[in-house]
């Protein structure tokens, strides 16, 4: 029998984790956009859908699930396509399709709309979903990720931003990045999270959890595929068309969160995203935090998020 603590364990034993402070947490699967998605759900009230980034899965939102539920929200953290407990499909990792995964989950949950909260890649997809399906997005909160058009321009024109995301260029090689991510039981995952965090990175137990999740078969490949599309499509018709589609402004109240010490996304790259929002837009820079502010200082992050979600008239 496989030990659940080993990287080769079945996905359910690795990702369907309990939260000590959330005895009511429910794990289940929902169908959307031709695939099956694992979600972790807690609380009742208006839906807040939490979208993880790389190299993580739903569990990165463990602190926010409990605080959002205590604040009167239906908090749902989903595993993106190809990650955690969700389906690992052979294709479908372009941002437009991944955004339809997200809006499809909202519909499958029986809700008319949701407040989207996205970090890193999840933030990129949250921006995309808000532009593509505005009727399904009530509010938008993005952490550690510029608007897709801002990301594209920064990667092409800002040498320092290009260097900061050198891992994305490395992902363009075939098979080698997958092997690197899973080598030594996912040691690279722990190293990246530590290097990208501020002075208070996640503890060793958390790093071990992310290492095990990345070592589930096919997860490394599926985690990298969205970044391959983002780079390889820069000069292709599908990428140019997506960039044009993202000219459509975001017309829902938007909260943009960023760590001042983020080494992956420069502050100046993220801060220019407000030009794509034609609605109340609030920028919040967390001093002394890195790329994972929701984990590095969950109390400050959650307080900012919940106060904004409850504000009936978020100002610009």
C-alpha positions in Angstrom: 0.0 0.0 0.0 1.2 3.5 -0.9 2.1 5.7 2.0 -0.1 8.9 1.7 2.9 10.9 2.8 5.0 9.9 -0.2 5.0 11.9 -3.5 3.7 8.9 -5.4 0.5 8.7 -3.4 -2.9 9.1 -5.1 -4.0 12.7 -5.7 -7.0 12.5 -3.3 -4.7 11.6 -0.3 -2.3 14.4 -1.2 -4.7 17.3 -2.0 -8.0 16.6 -0.1 -6.6 17.9 3.1 -8.5 18.9 6.3 -8.1 22.3 7.9 -7.8 22.1 11.7 -9.7 25.4 12.2 -12.4 24.5 9.6 -14.3 21.3 10.7 -17.0 22.1 8.2 -14.7 22.1 5.1 -16.2 20.1 2.3 -14.2 18.6 -0.6 -16.1 17.8 -3.8 -15.9 17.7 -7.6 -17.9 19.9 -10.0 -18.2 19.6 -13.8 -17.5 22.7 -15.9 -16.2 23.4 -19.5 -15.8 19.7 -20.3 -13.7 18.8 -17.3 -13.9 17.9 -13.6 -12.6 20.3 -11.0 -11.9 19.7 -7.3 -13.1 22.4 -4.9 -12.8 23.0 -1.2 -15.8 24.8 0.2 -16.6 26.5 3.5 -19.3 28.8 4.8 -22.5 30.3 3.4 -23.3 33.7 1.8 -22.1 35.5 -1.3 -19.7 33.4 -3.3 -16.0 34.2 -3.2 -14.0 32.0 -5.6 -10.3 31.7 -4.8 -7.8 30.9 -7.6 -4.3 29.7 -6.8 -1.1 30.4 -8.7 2.1 28.5 -9.5 3.5 26.2 -8.0 0.6 25.7 -5.6 -3.0 24.3 -5.4 -6.2 25.2 -3.5 -4.5 24.7 -0.1 -2.6 28.0 -0.5 -6.0 29.7 0.5 -6.4 27.7 3.7 -6.2 30.9 5.9 -8.6 32.9 3.7 -11.2 30.0 3.6 -11.7 30.2 7.3 -11.7 34.0 7.6 -14.0 34.5 4.7 -16.4 31.9 6.0 -16.4 33.5 9.4 -17.1 36.9 7.7 -20.3 35.6 6.1 -19.1 34.4 2.7 -19.3 31.2 0.8 -15.6 30.6 0.3 -14.6 28.2 -2.4 -11.0 27.4 -3.5 -10.7 25.5 -6.7 -7.8 23.5 -8.3 -7.1 24.9 -11.7 -7.1 22.5 -14.7 -4.3 20.0 -14.5 -3.4 20.7 -10.8 -4.4 19.2 -7.4 -7.5 17.1 -7.6 -8.8 18.5 -11.0 -8.6 16.8 -14.3 -5.4 16.7 -16.2 -6.6 17.1 -19.8 -4.2 16.8 -22.8 -5.1 20.4 -24.0 -7.0 23.5 -22.9 -4.3 25.5 -21.1 -4.7 28.8 -22.9 -6.0 31.6 -20.7 -9.3 32.0 -22.5 -10.2 28.4 -21.9 -8.9 28.4 -18.4 -11.0 31.5 -17.7 -14.1 29.6 -19.0 -13.2 26.8 -16.5 -13.6 29.4 -13.8 -16.8 30.9 -15.0 -18.1 27.4 -15.6 -17.4 26.5 -12.0 -19.4 29.5 -10.8 -22.4 28.3 -12.8 -22.0 24.7 -11.6 -22.1 26.0 -8.0 -25.5 27.4 -8.8 -24.5 31.0 -8.3 -25.4 34.0 -10.5 -21.9 35.5 -10.0 -18.8 35.5 -7.7 -16.1 37.7 -6.4 -12.9 36.3 -7.9 -9.7 36.4 -5.9 -6.7 35.3 -7.8 -3.0 35.0 -7.1 -0.2 34.8 -9.6 -1.5 32.7 -12.6 -4.9 32.6 -10.8 -4.8 36.4 -10.9 -4.0 36.4 -14.6 -7.0 34.2 -15.2 -9.2 36.3 -12.9 -8.4 39.4 -15.0 -9.3 37.4 -18.1 -12.6 36.1 -16.7 -13.6 39.5 -15.6 -13.1 40.9 -19.1 -14.6 37.9 -20.9 -17.6 37.1 -18.7 -18.3 40.3 -16.8 -21.9 39.3 -15.8 -20.5 36.4 -13.8 -17.9 38.4 -11.9 -19.3 40.6 -9.1 -15.9 41.9 -7.9 -12.3 41.2 -8.7 -9.3 41.0 -6.4 -5.9 40.2 -7.8 -2.6 39.6 -6.0 0.9 39.5 -7.4 -0.1 39.7 -11.1 -0.5 42.5 -13.6 -3.3 42.7 -16.1 -2.5 40.4 -19.0 -1.8 43.3 -21.4 0.4 44.9 -18.8 2.2 41.6 -18.2 2.8 41.2 -22.0 4.2 44.7 -22.4 6.4 44.4 -19.4 7.8 41.1 -20.5 8.6 42.5 -23.9 9.8 46.0 -23.0 11.2 45.8 -19.5 14.5 43.9 -19.2 14.4 43.8 -15.5 10.9 42.3 -15.5 12.0 39.8 -18.1 14.9 38.7 -15.9 12.6 38.5 -12.8 10.5 35.9 -14.6 13.4 34.0 -16.1 11.7 30.8 -14.9 9.0 31.3 -17.5 11.5 31.4 -20.3 13.1 28.3 -18.9 9.7 26.6 -19.1 9.7 26.8 -22.9 12.1 23.8 -23.1 10.5 20.4 -23.7 10.4 18.0 -20.7 13.4 19.3 -18.9 11.3 21.7 -16.7 8.9 18.9 -15.7 11.9 16.7 -14.6 13.4 19.6 -12.7 10.2 20.3 -10.8 9.7 16.7 -9.7 13.4 15.8 -9.0 14.3 15.0 -5.4 10.6 14.8 -4.4 9.8 18.3 -5.7 12.7 20.1 -4.0 12.6 22.9 -6.7 9.1 23.7 -5.6 10.2 24.4 -2.1 13.2 26.4 -3.3 11.1 28.6 -5.6 8.6 29.4 -2.9 11.4 30.3 -0.4 13.2 32.5 -3.0 10.0 34.3 -4.0 8.8 35.0 -0.5 9.7 37.9 1.8 11.3 37.5 5.2 8.5 35.1 6.4 8.2 32.3 3.9 5.8 29.4 4.5 7.1 26.8 7.0 8.7 23.5 6.2 5.4 21.6 6.6 3.7 23.8 4.0 6.6 23.5 1.6 6.4 19.7 2.0 2.7 19.8 1.1 3.4 21.7 -2.1 6.2 19.4 -3.0 4.0 16.3 -2.7 1.2 18.0 -4.8 3.6 18.8 -7.6 4.8 15.2 -7.7 1.4 13.8 -8.5 1.8 12.4 -12.0 1.3 14.9 -14.9 0.9 17.9 -12.5 4.3 19.4 -13.4 3.6 19.3 -17.1 0.1 20.7 -16.7 1.3 23.5 -14.4 3.9 24.6 -17.0 1.6 24.5 -20.1 -0.2 27.9 -19.4 3.2 29.6 -19.3 4.3 27.9 -22.5 1.2 29.3 -24.2 1.8 32.7 -22.8 5.3 33.0 -24.4 4.9 30.9 -27.5 1.7 32.8 -28.5 3.3 36.2 -28.3 3.7 36.4 -32.1 1.1 33.9 -33.1 -2.4 34.8 -34.3 -4.1 33.2 -31.2 -1.9 35.2 -28.8 -2.4 38.5 -30.8 -6.2 37.8 -30.8 -6.2 37.2 -27.1 -4.3 40.4 -26.4 -6.8 42.3 -28.5 -9.7 40.7 -26.6 -8.1 41.9 -23.4 -8.5 45.5 -24.5 -12.0 45.2 -23.3 -11.9 47.1 -19.9 -12.7 45.5 -16.6 -16.0 47.1 -15.4 -16.3 45.6 -11.9 -14.8 47.0 -8.7 -11.2 45.8 -8.5 -8.7 45.4 -5.6 -5.1 45.0 -6.6 -2.7 43.6 -4.0 1.0 43.4 -4.2 4.0 42.7 -2.0 6.7 45.4 -2.0 9.5 42.8 -2.0 8.0 40.6 -4.7 11.0 39.4 -6.8 8.8 37.8 -9.5 6.6 40.7 -10.5 8.1 44.1 -10.2 5.9 46.7 -8.4 6.0 49.0 -11.4 4.8 46.2 -13.7 1.8 45.5 -11.5 0.9 49.1 -10.7 0.2 50.0 -14.3 -2.8 47.7 -14.5 -5.4 50.3 -13.3 -5.5 51.7 -16.8 -7.5 48.7 -17.9 -10.2 49.1 -15.2 -13.2 51.3 -15.8 -14.6 50.9 -12.3 -13.5 51.6 -8.7 -9.9 50.5 -8.5 -8.0 50.2 -5.3 -4.2 49.6 -5.1 -2.7 48.1 -1.9 1.0 47.6 -1.5 2.1 45.4 1.4 5.4 46.6 2.8 7.9 43.8 3.6 6.0 41.0 1.8 7.0 39.0 -1.2 5.2 37.1 -3.9 2.8 35.3 -1.5 1.3 37.9 0.7 -1.8 35.8 1.5 0.5 33.2 3.1 3.3 35.4 4.4 0.9 37.7 6.4 -2.6 36.1 6.2 -4.1 38.3 8.8 -3.2 41.6 7.0 -4.1 40.2 3.6 -7.5 38.8 4.8 -8.4 41.9 6.6 -7.8 44.1 3.6 -9.7 41.7 1.4 -12.8 41.3 3.6 -13.0 45.0 4.4 -13.0 45.7 0.6 -15.6 42.9 -0.1 -17.9 44.4 2.5 -17.5 48.0 1.4 -20.7 48.8 -0.5 -18.9 51.7 -2.3 -15.2 50.9 -2.8 -13.6 54.1 -3.9 -11.1 54.5 -6.7 
